[in-house]
Amino acid sequence: MRRHIINKIGQMADFAIKNEWVAEAQSAIMFMCDS
């Protein structure tokens, strides 16, 4: 059970990191389009 929770946390962290990267990329693209 504990291993499952650790896996879940790892997946969530991985997902958050990916989402953050996507948000960064999107804001960079928006910035380039504006200028």
N, C-alpha and C positions, 0 to 999 in steps of 0.2 A: 504493500500500500504506500509506504513512504517513498519508494522508488518512483511510483506513479506520480506522486505529488511533485517530486523533484523534476521529473520529465516535463510535467505540465508547466512548471515555473520556467524551465529552460525554453520551452516552446513559446511561452508568452514573451519572454525576454527577447528571443530571436525575432518574433513578430514585431515587437515594439521597435527594435533596432531597424528592421526593414522599413517600417512605416515612417520612422524618423528620417531615414535616408530618402525615401520617396518625397516627403514633405520638403526636405532641403532641396532636392533636385527641382521640384515644382516651383519653389520660390525663386530659385536661380534662373529658371527658364522665364518666369514672369518678369523678373528684373531685366533680363536681356531683351525681352520683347518691348518693355517700356522705354528703354534707352535708345 
